[in-house]
Amino acid sequence: MHLYKQEKLIPLKNVIAAIALFVAIVFICMFATGKISVNTKQNEIDTLEQALNEAAVLCYSIEGAYPDSVSYIEENYGVLVDHDKYTVYYSVLGSNTKPVIKVYVN
């Protein structure tokens, strides 16, 4: 007969299972966060590329010619490009031919 209550110990396999589950959840969260970050960057690139294309078409419809450079679009059509973060490839073949616009991350 015991005078004091004895606490039951948690079996070692239950402790190991709980730790393994915790580690798995941490890795899943880290992976999901990285995936979201990549998707967000791609969305930023797509949005900037779309804005530049729309501004070029707007310039053509108003002025009758596509803009000569990205800086012209920035100055006259309000598109902001973070040149520290992105590099814009802008190739014009002629004033009446739609330019090729690609955005890359620095």
Rosetta blueprint (number, residue, H / E / L):
1 M L
2 H L
3 L L
4 Y L
5 K L
6 Q L
7 E L
8 K L
9 L L
10 I L
11 P L
12 L H
13 K H
14 N H
15 V H
16 I H
17 A H
18 A H
19 I H
20 A H
21 L H
22 F H
23 V H
24 A H
25 I H
26 V H
27 F H
28 I H
29 C H
30 M H
31 F H
32 A H
33 T H
34 G H
35 K H
36 I H
37 S H
38 V H
39 N H
40 T H
41 K H
42 Q H
43 N H
44 E H
45 I H
46 D H
47 T H
48 L H
49 E H
50 Q H
51 A H
52 L H
53 N H
54 E H
55 A H
56 A H
57 V H
58 L H
59 C H
60 Y H
61 S H
62 I H
63 E H
64 G L
65 A L
66 Y L
67 P L
68 D L
69 S L
70 V H
71 S H
72 Y H
73 I H
74 E H
75 E H
76 N H
77 Y H
78 G L
79 V L
80 L L
81 V L
82 D L
83 H L
84 D L
85 K L
86 Y E
87 T E
88 V E
89 Y E
90 Y E
91 S E
92 V L
93 L L
94 G L
95 S L
96 N L
97 T L
98 K L
99 P L
100 V E
101 I E
102 K E
103 V E
104 Y E
105 V E
106 N L
